[in-house]
Amino acid sequence: MLVVLDNVGNSGQLRDLLPGDTGTATLVSSRNSLADVDAALLTLRELSTEGGSRLLAEVLRLASVEDDRVVAEPEESDRIADLCGGLPLALRILGASLADTPARPLSDLRRELAESRSRLDVLQRDNSGVRAAFDLSYRRLPKDQAQLFRLLCLTPGPDFSTGTAAQLSGLDGPRARTALTGLARMHLVDQRESWDRWRLHDLLQSYAADLASPEEGHEAFRRLFIYLASRLKEAVTLFRGGTPEALGEWPDNLTFSEWLQAESTCLVHAVARLHGAGDDLLTMAIAMDLAPYLLEQHHVDDACMTLSAAVTSSRRLGEKKREAVLLTHLGLALKDLRSLKKSVRAHKAARRIAREHGDVHLEAATMNHLGLTRYEQRRFSDSLRLHRAAARLFKQSEHPQDRAGALLNAAETLLKMGRTQDSYKLSQKAERLFRRHDDAHGRAQAQGSLAVALRHDGRLGEAADLHAKAVSEARSLHRPHTLAIELANYGSALMEEGRLDEAVLAMEEALPLFQKIKDRRGEAQALGNLALVRQRQERWNGALGMHARACELFFELNDDHSLAHELFNTCNALLRLGRHSEAVDTLETAAGLFAMTGDEPGELRCRDWLAEIVALHGAVARKGGTL
């Protein structure tokens, strides 16, 4: 037979109930982990979105075989499953409620769940409900664990560290870890894959918020976020190569860079939480340190949300100079999101404030950043003028070392304008300044810029060697975005030198880095360059697939000029595969995009190639007739 022992409180309750023979199986269920029982453990996790929708459909069909609301509103069903956190009890309660009201659409129930002050109020039926199930576990907690559980509703982000829990509760690290382990045994928190990180289920977070008193919550809230702000300031200073005042060892056995990586998402949520609570001072303080790090790591969406909240807070506080700093960083984020007009407005607003306050360094920074946006708008003369003016202002400011970055930006603009020698000289000057100020990151970027100039000058061997040095520098700095850029450029240099296998290795290392940091433009460029290598290897189908994916990304990013280049590069693969009609269509589209973005040489190249195709292949059949 099968013996089932349900809802066991502790292992002591099992002692006299387990069968003594070897042929009888026993199934034990418990809210605790019961890890001290000599048995195989199976933890039942929440359902996936698909599994939750399927359960909801089964409950409704069981009540009425004609109930097809899940089939009729699949997206609403998925959203309901997510709002229930995949909890089977919650989904069964909602299923029963829907069965009672066969005319109610799922969209109406979803709105009630999403807009309710507490979802737990919706997730109850008669004398049973999700809150009642949670009560059974909570009432068994000792005092210190119960207090910590209540305060965990304040944690920002999708997960939290032991150090965060310690700050919330006022416990030291070991005691906080012990309390969290106790909560995990009761399945009131989940241990993450990374040691010392934990997660609180959405519905449990709502339950904990209902239990916490305003007094203990307010004190813990301030204690936690002041701690996060101070830790962030030190970590960012170290990240930039500075020497901050020591605050003791880093929590959870992490280095400062590991702490930044682990907590960055939580800090973004912290800014949103503080802004929503009306704490403008802490909102601004955290955002001022966090935003530059997010931009460096290319977490652009997070940076944009963080900066938007902080700009509003700075205005409410009347902190005009800080508003200008935040605005110009917002302009950088908007540039990377291809919202170029909004980026220009943000930089210009920041520049006006800098001038009003006579802050030379801040004005230089806004001009330098505006130059980057003008570059993306292909207004290269304006970009060059702004970068040069910024370099002059930086030289007059309290931080003349920032002049090197403006000079490097000017050098890259000169290269785009075809002034290779001028670009090379200016990159050399920037590299010397970076070296003088012991800026390893800037030096790596300058080396990469010098290498690109060498490639344009036809000095391929020297360029490849210098790219290799830039890659080595970037790798030692643990800056994934810089490393990805330098690897991609190195791969292009190797391709031009004919070292195709080495080029593939470099590009295939760069591609997942761009994907990991969600730099879709970098990903598109890497795919396009890898496709060009495949063309040189005469792997036409592989090249075409990569070009197609790169085109999709550029289209999604509204980057018309890069899309035009990618379409142009795609044509050779189409022609090699005998797909002449598609090549013609592609070239015409590219020509139109080049014309729209003001690139006359690009448009002429397309038109010349179109004429060449006609000369070689004659009239090409098309849907609308012939060419």
C-alpha positions in Angstrom: 0.0 0.0 0.0 0.9 3.7 -0.2 0.9 5.5 3.1 0.3 9.3 2.8 1.2 11.5 5.7 -0.1 15.0 5.0 0.9 18.4 6.4 3.6 17.2 8.7 4.8 19.9 11.1 8.2 18.4 12.0 10.2 15.2 11.7 9.3 14.1 15.2 5.7 13.6 14.2 6.8 10.8 11.8 8.6 8.6 14.2 5.8 6.2 15.1 3.9 6.5 11.8 6.5 5.3 9.2 6.0 1.7 8.1 8.6 -0.8 9.3 8.7 -3.0 6.3 10.6 -2.4 3.0 7.6 -2.9 0.7 5.4 -0.1 1.8 6.0 3.3 0.2 5.4 6.5 2.1 4.6 10.0 0.8 5.0 12.9 3.2 3.9 16.4 2.5 4.9 19.4 4.7 5.2 23.2 4.7 8.8 22.6 6.1 11.7 21.1 4.1 12.1 18.2 6.5 15.7 17.8 5.3 16.6 15.7 8.4 14.3 12.9 7.3 16.0 10.0 5.5 14.0 10.4 2.3 14.2 11.9 -1.2 13.1 15.6 -1.2 10.9 17.0 -3.9 10.1 20.8 -3.7 7.0 21.8 -5.6 7.7 25.1 -7.3 5.2 27.6 -8.7 3.8 26.8 -12.1 5.1 28.4 -15.3 2.9 30.9 -17.1 1.9 28.2 -19.5 1.2 25.7 -16.7 -0.9 28.3 -14.8 -3.0 29.0 -17.8 -3.5 25.3 -18.4 -4.6 24.7 -14.8 -7.1 27.6 -15.1 -8.5 26.1 -18.3 -8.9 22.7 -16.7 -10.7 24.1 -13.7 -13.2 25.9 -16.0 -13.7 23.0 -18.3 -14.4 20.7 -15.3 -17.2 23.0 -14.3 -18.5 23.4 -17.9 -17.1 21.7 -21.0 -18.3 24.6 -23.0 -16.3 27.2 -21.1 -13.6 28.4 -23.6 -12.7 31.7 -22.0 -9.0 30.8 -21.7 -8.9 29.9 -25.4 -10.7 33.2 -26.2 -8.4 35.4 -24.1 -5.0 33.6 -24.0 -3.0 36.7 -23.2 -5.4 37.6 -20.3 -5.1 34.1 -19.0 -1.3 34.3 -19.0 -1.4 37.6 -17.2 -3.7 36.2 -14.5 -1.3 33.2 -14.1 1.6 35.7 -13.6 -0.3 37.9 -11.2 -0.9 34.7 -9.1 2.8 34.0 -9.2 2.0 30.5 -10.6 0.5 29.5 -7.2 -1.9 26.5 -7.8 -4.1 27.4 -4.8 -4.6 31.0 -6.1 -5.5 29.8 -9.6 -8.0 27.2 -8.4 -9.7 29.9 -6.3 -10.0 32.2 -9.3 -11.1 29.3 -11.4 -14.0 28.6 -9.0 -14.9 32.3 -8.9 -15.0 32.4 -12.7 -17.1 29.2 -12.8 -19.6 31.0 -10.6 -19.8 33.9 -13.1 -19.8 32.3 -16.6 -20.3 35.7 -18.4 -17.4 37.4 -16.7 -14.5 38.0 -19.2 -10.9 37.2 -18.0 -9.9 40.8 -18.8 -12.2 42.0 -16.0 -10.8 39.6 -13.5 -7.2 40.5 -14.5 -8.0 44.2 -14.0 -9.4 43.5 -10.5 -6.2 41.5 -9.6 -3.9 44.2 -11.0 -5.7 47.2 -9.5 -6.6 45.7 -6.1 -4.7 47.2 -3.1 -4.0 43.7 -2.0 -4.3 40.7 -4.4 -4.9 38.5 -1.4 -8.3 40.1 -0.9 -9.3 38.8 -4.3 -7.7 35.4 -3.8 -10.2 34.1 -1.2 -13.4 32.0 -1.3 -15.7 31.3 1.6 -13.5 30.3 4.5 -10.4 29.4 2.5 -7.9 31.5 0.7 -4.3 32.2 0.0 -4.0 34.4 3.1 -5.3 31.6 5.3 -2.7 29.2 3.8 0.1 31.7 4.5 -1.2 32.2 8.1 -0.5 28.5 8.9 3.2 29.0 8.1 3.6 32.4 9.6 2.1 31.5 13.0 4.8 28.8 13.4 7.7 31.3 13.1 9.8 32.4 16.1 9.8 36.1 16.9 13.0 37.1 15.1 12.0 35.3 11.9 8.5 36.7 12.0 9.9 40.2 12.3 12.3 39.7 9.4 9.6 38.2 7.2 7.4 41.3 7.7 10.2 43.7 6.8 11.1 41.8 3.7 8.2 43.4 1.9 10.5 46.5 1.7 13.2 44.8 -0.4 13.5 46.4 -3.8 14.0 44.4 -6.9 13.5 40.7 -7.9 15.7 39.3 -5.2 17.8 40.5 -2.2 21.1 39.7 -0.4 21.7 38.6 3.1 23.3 42.0 3.7 20.1 43.7 2.7 18.1 41.5 5.1 20.5 42.3 7.9 20.1 46.1 7.3 16.3 45.8 7.3 16.1 43.8 10.5 19.0 45.3 12.4 20.5 41.8 12.8 24.2 41.1 12.1 25.1 39.0 9.0 25.3 35.5 10.6 22.0 36.0 12.5 20.2 37.3 9.4 21.4 34.3 7.4 20.2 32.0 10.2 16.8 33.7 10.1 16.6 33.5 6.3 17.5 29.8 6.4 14.6 29.2 8.8 12.2 31.1 6.5 13.5 29.1 3.6 12.8 25.8 5.4 9.2 27.0 5.8 9.2 28.0 2.1 8.4 31.6 3.0 11.5 32.7 1.0 13.4 30.9 -1.8 17.2 30.5 -2.0 18.5 31.6 -5.3 21.2 29.9 -7.3 23.8 32.3 -6.1 24.8 31.9 -2.4 23.4 34.5 0.0 20.7 35.7 -2.4 17.0 35.2 -1.7 13.6 35.8 -3.3 10.2 36.6 -1.8 7.2 35.4 -3.9 5.0 38.3 -5.1 2.0 37.1 -3.1 4.1 36.6 0.0 5.5 40.1 -0.4 1.9 41.4 -0.4 1.1 39.2 2.6 4.2 40.6 4.5 3.2 44.2 3.7 -0.2 43.6 5.2 1.4 42.4 8.4 4.1 45.1 8.8 3.3 48.0 11.1 3.9 51.6 9.7 6.3 52.3 12.6 8.7 49.3 12.1 8.4 49.7 8.3 9.4 53.4 8.2 12.5 52.9 10.4 13.7 49.8 8.4 13.0 51.6 5.1 15.2 54.6 5.9 17.9 52.3 7.4 18.1 50.1 4.3 18.1 52.8 1.7 20.7 55.0 3.4 22.9 51.9 3.6 22.4 51.2 -0.1 23.2 54.8 -1.0 26.5 54.8 1.0 27.6 51.4 -0.3 26.8 52.4 -3.9 28.9 55.6 -3.6 31.9 53.6 -2.4 31.5 50.9 -5.0 31.2 53.4 -7.9 34.2 55.3 -6.6 36.2 52.1 -6.7 34.8 51.2 -10.1 36.1 54.5 -11.5 39.5 53.8 -10.0 39.3 56.1 -7.0 40.1 55.5 -3.3 37.0 56.1 -1.2 36.9 56.1 2.6 36.8 52.5 3.8 33.5 51.2 5.0 34.8 47.8 6.1 34.5 44.5 4.2 32.0 44.1 1.4 28.9 42.2 2.4 28.1 38.6 1.4 31.8 37.9 0.5 31.7 39.9 -2.7 34.1 42.3 -4.3 32.8 45.8 -5.0 32.3 45.0 -8.7 30.4 41.8 -7.9 28.3 43.8 -5.5 27.5 46.4 -8.1 26.6 43.7 -10.6 24.4 41.8 -8.2 22.6 44.9 -6.8 22.3 47.1 -9.8 18.7 45.9 -10.7 17.7 46.2 -7.0 19.1 49.7 -6.9 17.0 50.7 -10.0 13.9 49.4 -8.1 15.1 51.3 -5.0 15.1 54.6 -6.9 11.5 53.8 -8.2 10.4 52.9 -4.6 12.0 56.0 -3.1 10.6 58.3 -5.8 7.1 56.8 -5.2 7.5 57.4 -1.5 8.4 61.0 -2.1 11.9 60.8 -0.8 13.5 63.1 -3.3 16.8 63.5 -1.5 17.6 59.7 -1.5 16.2 59.3 -5.0 18.6 61.9 -6.4 21.5 60.7 -4.3 21.3 57.1 -5.5 20.6 58.1 -9.1 23.6 60.4 -9.3 25.9 57.5 -8.6 24.0 54.7 -10.2 23.2 56.2 -13.6 26.8 56.5 -14.9 27.4 52.9 -13.9 24.3 51.8 -15.7 25.3 53.7 -18.8 28.8 52.2 -18.7 27.3 48.7 -18.5 24.8 49.6 -21.2 21.7 49.0 -19.1 20.1 51.8 -21.1 16.4 51.2 -20.2 17.2 51.0 -16.5 19.3 54.2 -16.8 16.5 56.1 -18.5 13.9 55.1 -15.8 16.3 56.0 -13.0 17.3 59.4 -14.5 13.7 60.4 -15.4 12.7 59.9 -11.7 15.8 61.7 -10.4 15.3 64.7 -12.7 11.8 65.2 -11.3 13.1 64.8 -7.7 15.9 67.4 -8.4 13.4 69.9 -9.7 11.2 69.5 -6.7 14.2 70.1 -4.5 15.4 73.1 -6.5 18.8 71.4 -7.1 19.5 73.0 -10.5 23.1 71.9 -11.0 22.3 68.3 -10.0 19.3 68.5 -12.4 21.8 69.5 -15.2 24.0 66.5 -14.4 21.1 64.2 -14.5 19.7 65.7 -17.7 22.9 65.3 -19.6 23.2 61.7 -18.5 19.5 61.2 -19.5 20.5 62.6 -22.9 23.1 59.9 -23.2 20.6 57.2 -22.4 18.1 58.7 -24.9 20.8 58.7 -27.6 21.4 55.0 -27.1 17.7 54.4 -27.3 17.7 56.3 -30.6 15.4 59.0 -29.2 17.8 61.6 -30.7 15.5 64.7 -30.7 14.7 64.1 -27.0 18.4 63.6 -26.4 19.2 67.0 -27.9 16.6 68.7 -25.8 17.9 67.1 -22.6 21.5 68.2 -23.4 20.5 71.7 -24.3 18.5 72.1 -21.1 21.5 70.9 -19.1 23.8 73.3 -20.9 21.5 76.3 -20.2 21.6 75.5 -16.5 25.4 75.1 -16.5 25.8 78.5 -18.1 23.4 80.1 -15.7 25.5 78.8 -12.8 28.9 79.6 -14.4 30.0 75.9 -14.1 32.6 75.5 -16.8 33.2 71.8 -16.3 29.5 71.0 -16.4 29.0 73.1 -19.5 31.9 71.2 -21.2 30.3 67.9 -20.3 27.0 68.8 -21.8 28.6 70.0 -25.0 30.7 66.8 -25.2 27.6 64.7 -24.7 25.6 66.8 -27.2 28.4 66.2 -29.7 27.8 62.4 -29.4 24.1 62.9 -30.3 24.9 65.1 -33.2 27.3 62.4 -34.4 24.4 59.9 -34.4 22.3 62.4 -36.3 25.1 62.4 -38.9 25.7 66.1 -38.3 29.4 65.6 -38.2 30.5 69.2 -38.5 28.4 70.2 -35.5 29.6 67.2 -33.6 33.3 68.1 -34.3 32.7 71.7 -33.3 31.1 70.7 -30.0 33.8 68.2 -29.1 36.6 70.7 -29.8 34.8 73.4 -27.8 34.2 70.9 -24.9 37.9 70.1 -24.9 38.9 73.7 -24.6 36.5 74.2 -21.7 37.7 71.1 -19.9 41.2 72.5 -20.1 40.0 75.6 -18.2 38.0 73.6 -15.6 38.9 72.0 -12.3 39.1 68.6 -14.0 41.3 69.0 -17.1 41.8 65.3 -17.4 38.3 65.0 -18.9 39.7 66.8 -21.9 41.1 63.5 -23.2 37.6 62.0 -23.7 36.4 65.0 -25.7 39.5 64.9 -27.9 38.9 61.2 -28.5 35.3 61.8 -29.5 36.5 64.5 -31.9 39.1 62.1 -33.4 36.3 59.5 -34.1 34.2 62.2 -35.7 37.1 63.2 -38.0 37.5 59.6 -39.0 33.9 59.5 -40.1 34.5 62.7 -42.1 37.3 61.0 -44.0 40.1 62.9 -42.3 42.2 59.9 -41.3 45.5 61.6 -40.6 43.9 64.3 -38.4 42.0 61.6 -36.6 45.1 59.6 -35.9 47.0 62.6 -34.5 44.2 63.5 -32.2 43.8 60.0 -31.0 47.5 59.9 -30.2 47.1 63.1 -28.2 44.1 61.7 -26.3 46.0 58.5 -25.6 48.9 60.4 -24.1 46.6 62.4 -21.9 44.8 59.2 -20.7 48.3 57.7 -19.9 49.4 60.9 -18.0 46.3 60.7 -15.8 46.6 56.9 -15.3 43.2 56.3 -16.9 43.5 52.7 -18.1 39.9 52.5 -19.5 40.4 55.7 -21.6 43.8 54.4 -22.8 42.2 51.2 -24.0 39.5 53.2 -25.9 42.2 55.4 -27.4 44.2 52.5 -28.6 41.1 51.1 -30.3 40.5 54.4 -32.0 44.1 54.6 -33.2 43.8 51.1 -34.6 40.7 52.0 -36.5 42.5 55.0 -38.0 45.4 52.7 -39.0 43.0 50.4 -40.8 41.5 53.3 -42.7 45.1 54.2 -43.7 45.7 50.7 -45.0 48.2 49.8 -42.3 46.4 46.5 -41.5 49.2 44.7 -39.6 49.9 47.6 -37.2 46.1 48.0 -36.8 45.6 44.4 -35.8 48.5 44.5 -33.3 47.1 47.7 -31.7 43.6 46.2 -31.6 45.0 43.2 -29.8 46.5 45.5 -27.1 43.2 47.3 -26.7 41.4 44.0 -26.2 44.0 42.9 -23.6 43.6 46.3 -21.7 39.7 46.0 -21.8 39.8 42.4 -20.6 41.9 43.3 -17.6 39.5 46.1 -16.6 36.4 43.8 -16.4 34.4 46.2 -18.6 32.2 43.9 -20.7 30.9 46.6 -23.0 34.3 48.1 -23.8 35.7 44.5 -24.3 32.8 43.7 -26.7 33.5 46.8 -28.8 37.3 46.2 -28.9 36.8 42.5 -29.8 34.4 43.4 -32.6 36.9 45.9 -34.0 39.8 43.5 -33.7 37.7 40.9 -35.6 37.2 43.4 -38.4 40.9 44.1 -38.6 41.7 40.4 -38.7 39.1 40.0 -41.5 40.7 42.8 -43.6 44.1 41.1 -43.1 42.7 37.8 -44.4 43.0 36.0 -41.0 39.5 34.7 -41.2 39.5 32.0 -38.6 40.9 34.3 -36.0 38.4 37.0 -37.0 35.6 34.5 -36.4 36.9 33.7 -32.9 37.1 37.4 -32.0 33.6 38.2 -33.3 32.0 35.1 -31.8 33.4 36.2 -28.4 32.0 39.7 -28.9 28.5 38.7 -30.0 27.4 37.0 -26.7 28.9 39.9 -24.7 26.7 42.4 -26.6 23.7 40.1 -26.1 24.3 39.7 -22.4 24.5 43.5 -21.8 21.5 44.0 -24.1 23.4 46.3 -26.6 21.2 45.4 -29.6 23.0 47.9 -31.8 26.4 46.3 -30.9 24.8 42.9 -31.5 23.6 43.9 -34.9 27.0 45.3 -35.9 28.7 42.2 -34.7 26.3 40.0 -36.7 26.8 42.1 -39.8 30.6 41.9 -39.5 30.5 38.1 -38.9 28.3 37.8 -42.0 31.1 39.6 -44.0 33.6 37.0 -42.8 31.3 34.2 -43.9 31.0 35.9 -47.3 34.8 35.8 -47.6 34.7 32.1 -46.7 32.0 31.7 -49.4 29.5 30.5 -46.9 26.7 32.4 -48.6 23.6 31.0 -46.8 25.2 31.4 -43.4 26.1 35.0 -44.3 22.6 35.8 -45.5 21.0 34.5 -42.3 23.3 36.8 -40.2 22.7 39.8 -42.4 18.9 39.2 -42.1 19.1 39.2 -38.3 21.3 42.3 -38.3 18.8 44.1 -40.6 15.9 43.2 -38.2 17.8 44.6 -35.3 18.7 47.9 -37.0 15.1 48.2 -38.2 13.8 47.7 -34.6 16.2 50.3 -33.4 15.1 52.9 -36.1 18.8 53.1 -37.1 18.1 53.8 -40.8 21.7 54.6 -41.8 23.1 51.4 -40.3 20.2 49.5 -41.9 21.1 50.9 -45.3 24.7 49.7 -44.9 23.6 46.3 -43.8 21.2 46.0 -46.8 24.0 47.0 -49.1 26.3 44.4 -47.7 23.6 41.8 -48.0 23.3 42.2 -51.8 26.5 40.4 -52.6 25.3 37.2 -50.8 22.0 37.4 -52.6 23.7 37.8 -56.0 26.1 34.9 -55.3 23.0 32.7 -54.5 21.4 33.7 -57.8 18.7 35.8 -56.2 19.0 38.8 -58.5 15.5 40.1 -58.1 15.8 40.2 -54.3 19.3 41.9 -54.7 17.7 44.7 -56.8 14.9 45.2 -54.3 17.4 45.3 -51.5 19.7 47.8 -53.2 16.8 50.1 -54.0 15.7 50.1 -50.4 19.3 50.8 -49.3 19.5 53.7 -51.8 16.3 55.2 -50.4 17.6 55.0 -46.8 20.9 56.5 -47.7 19.1 59.4 -49.5 16.8 59.9 -46.5 19.8 60.1 -44.1 21.7 62.5 -46.3 24.4 60.1 -47.3 24.9 60.9 -51.0 28.0 58.7 -51.5 26.1 55.7 -50.1 23.2 56.4 -52.4 25.5 56.7 -55.4 27.2 53.4 -54.6 23.8 51.7 -54.6 22.7 53.3 -57.9 26.0 52.3 -59.6 25.7 48.7 -58.4 22.1 48.6 -59.7 23.3 49.7 -63.1 26.0 47.1 -63.0 23.5 44.3 -62.2 21.3 45.3 -65.1 24.3 45.4 -67.4 25.4 41.9 -66.3 22.0 40.2 -66.1 19.7 42.3 -68.2 16.1 43.1 -67.1 15.4 41.4 -63.8 11.9 40.0 -63.4 10.0 41.5 -60.5 6.4 41.4 -59.1 5.6 44.8 -60.6 7.1 44.1 -64.0 10.7 44.4 -65.0 13.6 46.7 -64.2 
